[in-house]
C-alpha cells in the first residue's frame, strides 16, 4: 500500500495541492477508490475513503491514533 500516493491524491482532492498536468480529478478519485479496496488497508482509513471523507482520511494519515470523528 502506497501511503504517499494516497496522501498525494487526498491533497489533490481537498485542493491542498494542484493535480499534476496531464492528470484529471477523475483519475485521482479512481486511485482513491482502488486504494480503499486494497487488502490490508487499515479499517479506519478504508472507512474514510469509502465514505469519501477525504479531510478525515488526511487527518488519520497524520495521526492514526486520533479518536474517530463523526
MMTF fields as JSON, N, C-alpha, C and O atoms, coordinates in Angstrom:
{
  "mmtfVersion": "1.0.0",
  "mmtfProducer": "UNKNOWN",
  "numBonds": 279,
  "numAtoms": 280,
  "numGroups": 70,
  "numChains": 1,
  "numModels": 1,
  "chainsPerModel": [1],
  "groupsPerChain": [70],
  "chainIdList": ["A"],
  "bondAtomList": [4, 2, 8, 6, 12, 10, 16, 14, 20, 18, 24, 22, 28, 26, 32, 30, 36, 34, 40, 38, 44, 42, 48, 46, 52, 50, 56, 54, 60, 58, 64, 62, 68, 66, 72, 70, 76, 74, 80, 78, 84, 82, 88, 86, 92, 90, 96, 94, 100, 98, 104, 102, 108, 106, 112, 110, 116, 114, 120, 118, 124, 122, 128, 126, 132, 130, 136, 134, 140, 138, 144, 142, 148, 146, 152, 150, 156, 154, 160, 158, 164, 162, 168, 166, 172, 170, 176, 174, 180, 178, 184, 182, 188, 186, 192, 190, 196, 194, 200, 198, 204, 202, 208, 206, 212, 210, 216, 214, 220, 218, 224, 222, 228, 226, 232, 230, 236, 234, 240, 238, 244, 242, 248, 246, 252, 250, 256, 254, 260, 258, 264, 262, 268, 266, 272, 270, 276, 274],
  "bondOrderList": [1, 1, 1, 1, 1, 1, 1, 1, 1, 1, 1, 1, 1, 1, 1, 1, 1, 1, 1, 1, 1, 1, 1, 1, 1, 1, 1, 1, 1, 1, 1, 1, 1, 1, 1, 1, 1, 1, 1, 1, 1, 1, 1, 1, 1, 1, 1, 1, 1, 1, 1, 1, 1, 1, 1, 1, 1, 1, 1, 1, 1, 1, 1, 1, 1, 1, 1, 1, 1],
  "groupList": [{"groupName": "UNK", "atomNameList": ["N", "CA", "C", "O"], "elementList": ["N", "C", "C", "O"], "formalChargeList": [0, 0, 0, 0], "bondAtomList": [1, 0, 2, 1, 3, 2], "bondOrderList": [1, 1, 2], "singleLetterCode": "X", "chemCompType": "L-PEPTIDE LINKING"}],
  "groupTypeList": [0, 0, 0, 0, 0, 0, 0, 0, 0, 0, 0, 0, 0, 0, 0, 0, 0, 0, 0, 0, 0, 0, 0, 0, 0, 0, 0, 0, 0, 0, 0, 0, 0, 0, 0, 0, 0, 0, 0, 0, 0, 0, 0, 0, 0, 0, 0, 0, 0, 0, 0, 0, 0, 0, 0, 0, 0, 0, 0, 0, 0, 0, 0, 0, 0, 0, 0, 0, 0, 0],
  "groupIdList": [1, 2, 3, 4, 5, 6, 7, 8, 9, 10, 11, 12, 13, 14, 15, 16, 17, 18, 19, 20, 21, 22, 23, 24, 25, 26, 27, 28, 29, 30, 31, 32, 33, 34, 35, 36, 37, 38, 39, 40, 41, 42, 43, 44, 45, 46, 47, 48, 49, 50, 51, 52, 53, 54, 55, 56, 57, 58, 59, 60, 61, 62, 63, 64, 65, 66, 67, 68, 69, 70],
  "secStructList": [7, 7, 2, 2, 2, 2, 2, 2, 2, 2, 2, 2, 2, 6, 6, 1, 1, 7, 7, 7, 6, 6, 7, 7, 2, 2, 2, 2, 2, 2, 2, 2, 2, 2, 2, 2, 6, 1, 6, 6, 7, 7, 2, 2, 2, 2, 2, 2, 2, 2, 6, 6, 7, 2, 2, 2, 2, 2, 2, 2, 2, 2, 7, 6, 6, 1, 7, 7, 7, 7],
  "xCoordList": [0.846, 0.0, 0.896, 1.829, 0.598, 1.424, 0.755, -0.064, 1.121, 0.519, 0.908, 0.15, 2.081, 2.481, 1.549, 1.169, 1.187, 0.263, -1.119, -1.773, -1.566, -2.871, -2.869, -3.823, -1.799, -1.707, -1.734, -2.459, -0.956, -0.927, -2.327, -2.783, -3.005, -4.34, -5.326, -6.152, -5.246, -6.127, -5.869, -6.807, -4.609, -4.278, -4.806, -5.218, -4.798, -5.363, -6.87, -7.409, -7.542, -8.999, -9.447, -10.478, -8.682, -9.048, -8.456, -8.505, -7.908, -7.369, -6.224, -6.055, -5.451, -4.243, -3.034, -1.97, -3.216, -2.165, -2.856, -3.989, -2.153, -2.704, -2.504, -1.525, -3.429, -3.309, -2.214, -2.13, -1.382, -0.307, -0.862, -1.95, -0.103, -0.509, -0.665, 0.147, -1.696, -1.951, -2.773, -3.069, -3.143, -3.943, -5.258, -5.314, -6.296, -7.592, -8.019, -7.497, -8.973, -9.529, -10.203, -10.21, -10.756, -11.379, -10.349, -10.651, -9.145, -8.087, -7.68, -7.446, -7.599, -7.24, -8.311, -7.989, -9.575, -10.67, -10.658, -10.917, -10.365, -10.308, -9.219, -9.422, -8.068, -6.986, -7.4, -7.097, -8.094, -8.557, -9.58, -9.555, -10.471, -11.446, -10.733, -11.099, -9.733, -8.961, -8.217, -8.181, -7.626, -6.887, -7.801, -7.371, -9.06, -9.99, -10.321, -10.831, -10.032, -10.341, -9.112, -9.221, -7.946, -6.726, -6.75, -7.194, -6.268, -6.188, -5.201, -4.15, -5.543, -4.646, -4.752, -4.014, -5.651, -5.802, -6.342, -7.254, -5.797, -6.328, -7.832, -8.312, -8.545, -10.015, -10.544, -11.459, -9.978, -10.482, -10.203, -11.05, -9.021, -8.711, -9.665, -10.151, -9.929, -10.894, -12.255, -12.897, -12.685, -13.969, -13.999, -14.938, -12.966, -12.939, -12.919, -13.593, -12.153, -12.078, -13.391, -13.833, -14.015, -15.262, -16.4, -17.312, -16.353, -17.378, -17.014, -17.759, -15.863, -15.327, -15.17, -15.421, -14.748, -14.417, -12.916, -12.116, -12.57, -11.167, -10.374, -9.195, -10.98, -10.278, -9.967, -8.87, -10.941, -10.719, -9.645, -8.85, -9.622, -8.595, -7.206, -6.266, -7.077, -5.794, -5.407, -4.249, -6.355, -6.076, -5.633, -4.729, -6.268, -5.895, -4.464, -3.707, -4.088, -2.718, -1.704, -0.62, -2.05, -1.146, -1.044, 0.01, -2.143, -2.168, -3.207, -4.366, -2.812, -3.767, -4.363, -5.336, -3.79, -4.307, -5.378, -5.916, -5.7, -6.76, -8.085, -8.346, -8.926, -10.249, -11.076, -10.921, -11.944, -12.807, -13.759, -14.378, -13.869, -14.824, -16.056, -15.959, -17.211, -18.443, -18.866, -19.885],
  "yCoordList": [-1.17, 0.0, 1.239, 1.353, 2.134, 3.325, 4.516, 5.221, 4.72, 5.817, 7.18, 8.141, 7.276, 8.555, 8.919, 10.079, 7.925, 8.174, 8.531, 9.428, 7.838, 8.149, 9.579, 10.324, 9.966, 11.34, 12.345, 13.338, 12.097, 12.995, 13.15, 14.265, 12.019, 12.058, 12.794, 13.568, 12.559, 13.257, 14.76, 15.555, 15.144, 16.571, 17.21, 18.37, 16.47, 16.993, 17.178, 18.219, 16.173, 16.218, 17.321, 17.954, 17.557, 18.591, 19.952, 20.893, 20.048, 21.291, 21.874, 23.091, 21.01, 21.454, 21.431, 21.957, 20.821, 20.782, 20.654, 20.185, 21.079, 21.001, 19.595, 18.919, 19.182, 17.902, 18.042, 19.057, 17.021, 17.056, 17.27, 16.8, 17.98, 18.227, 16.894, 15.985, 16.786, 15.565, 14.554, 13.471, 14.903, 14.014, 14.717, 15.946, 13.948, 14.539, 14.149, 13.2, 14.897, 14.551, 13.182, 12.458, 12.831, 11.513, 10.404, 9.404, 10.584, 9.586, 9.523, 8.442, 10.678, 10.737, 10.03, 9.224, 10.328, 9.661, 8.158, 7.386, 7.743, 6.322, 5.626, 4.517, 6.276, 5.689, 5.572, 4.575, 6.587, 6.521, 5.406, 4.701, 5.242, 4.15, 2.798, 1.894, 2.666, 1.423, 1.179, 0.054, 2.23, 2.094, 1.623, 0.863, 2.065, 1.685, 0.199, -0.344, -0.456, -1.876, -2.777, -3.998, -2.177, -2.972, -3.834, -3.39, -5.073, -5.909, -5.31, -4.795, -5.383, -4.905, -3.419, -2.911, -2.711, -1.284, -1.138, -1.869, -0.212, -0.011, 0.296, 1.033, -0.284, -0.214, 1.213, 1.53, 2.069, 3.44, 4.188, 4.948, 3.981, 4.63, 4.134, 4.922, 2.844, 2.302, 2.978, 3.359, 3.122, 3.77, 5.186, 5.561, 5.961, 7.348, 7.412, 8.253, 6.53, 6.557, 6.115, 6.722, 5.079, 4.611, 5.597, 5.689, 6.33, 7.348, 8.691, 9.664, 8.725, 9.939, 11.091, 12.253, 10.729, 11.706, 11.987, 11.541, 12.732, 12.883, 13.73, 13.456, 14.736, 15.541, 14.671, 14.735, 13.86, 12.953, 11.92, 11.552, 11.458, 10.496, 11.122, 10.476, 12.374, 13.071, 13.233, 13.023, 13.602, 13.74, 12.406, 12.362, 11.317, 9.995, 9.657, 9.1, 9.99, 9.722, 10.459, 9.941, 11.666, 12.447, 11.862, 11.926, 11.294, 10.758, 9.647, 9.915, 8.403, 7.292, 7.004, 6.257, 7.587, 7.341, 8.323, 8.203, 9.296, 10.235, 9.503, 8.552, 9.93, 9.305, 9.583, 10.61, 8.642, 8.769, 9.943, 10.112, 10.756, 11.861, 11.43, 10.7, 11.878, 11.559, 12.716, 12.64],
  "zCoordList": [0.0, 0.0, 0.0, 0.795, -0.882, -1.045, -0.347, -0.938, 0.915, 1.677, 1.119, 1.251, 0.497, -0.108, -1.268, -1.425, -2.073, -3.186, -2.663, -3.195, -1.627, -1.038, -0.515, -0.738, 0.182, 0.702, -0.447, -0.385, -1.486, -2.639, -3.224, -3.479, -3.434, -4.025, -3.122, -3.606, -1.83, -0.893, -0.905, -0.846, -0.98, -1.035, -2.313, -2.301, -3.408, -4.663, -4.529, -4.905, -3.996, -3.882, -2.936, -3.165, -1.875, -0.907, -1.276, -0.483, -2.462, -3.028, -2.209, -2.141, -1.596, -0.894, -1.817, -1.488, -2.963, -3.993, -5.341, -5.439, -6.365, -7.723, -8.284, -7.971, -9.099, -9.793, -10.842, -11.533, -10.953, -11.944, -13.343, -13.675, -14.147, -15.526, -16.25, -16.076, -17.05, -17.793, -17.019, -17.524, -15.793, -14.965, -14.625, -14.574, -14.397, -14.088, -12.672, -12.087, -12.143, -10.831, -10.881, -9.885, -12.007, -12.165, -11.922, -11.27, -12.445, -12.234, -10.765, -10.224, -10.13, -8.711, -7.882, -7.008, -8.152, -7.433, -7.665, -6.742, -8.867, -9.182, -8.367, -7.872, -8.229, -7.423, -5.965, -5.311, -5.45, -4.059, -3.88, -2.871, -4.84, -4.776, -4.785, -4.034, -5.624, -5.69, -4.383, -3.885, -3.831, -2.569, -1.447, -0.579, -1.452, -0.386, -0.412, 0.567, -1.526, -1.684, -1.533, -1.64, -1.285, -1.181, 0.075, 1.134, -0.049, 1.145, 2.149, 1.768, 3.406, 4.451, 4.748, 5.591, 4.077, 4.365, 5.786, 6.173, 6.563, 7.912, 7.87, 7.009, 8.815, 8.801, 8.786, 8.025, 9.617, 9.676, 8.38, 7.912, 7.79, 6.517, 5.436, 4.625, 5.424, 4.466, 4.639, 3.66, 5.883, 6.171, 5.59, 4.888, 5.892, 5.409, 3.886, 3.292, 3.252, 1.792, 1.155, 0.18, 1.682, 1.073, 1.295, 0.473, 2.397, 2.664, 2.036, 2.144, 1.384, 0.754, 1.739, 1.421, 2.935, 3.98, 3.871, 4.693, 2.839, 2.486, 3.481, 3.705, 4.073, 5.075, 6.294, 6.848, 6.704, 7.838, 7.511, 8.376, 6.276, 5.864, 5.969, 6.431, 5.544, 5.672, 7.133, 7.493, 7.974, 9.395, 9.983, 10.818, 9.548, 10.033, 9.62, 10.415, 8.386, 7.94, 8.8, 9.069, 9.232, 10.082, 11.49, 12.122, 11.973, 13.339, 13.431, 13.751, 13.156, 13.176, 14.559, 14.67, 15.601, 16.957, 17.386, 18.486, 16.539, 16.888, 17.029, 16.291, 17.964, 18.072, 16.807, 16.147, 16.505, 15.331, 15.497, 16.547, 14.442, 14.442, 13.677, 12.69, 14.131, 13.406, 12.562, 11.876]
}
